[in-house]
């Protein structure tokens, strides 16, 4: 089980992890070492701060 960081809301953590898992499933290289499922690796990357949400100048969310 991956512990969610306190500074990220539960919904944002789930959505960001799902987006990253989709990228990993498509063939992107993991940013952390280890052998885990794509979903767990995505959660670990988000929890470690390796994946962050980007925002435009207008404040709209962009891709992770």
Buried (B, 14 or more C-beta within 10 A) or exposed (E): EBEBEEEBEEEBBBBBBBBBBEBBEEEEEBBEEEEBEBBBBBBBBBBEEEBEBEEEEEEEEEEB
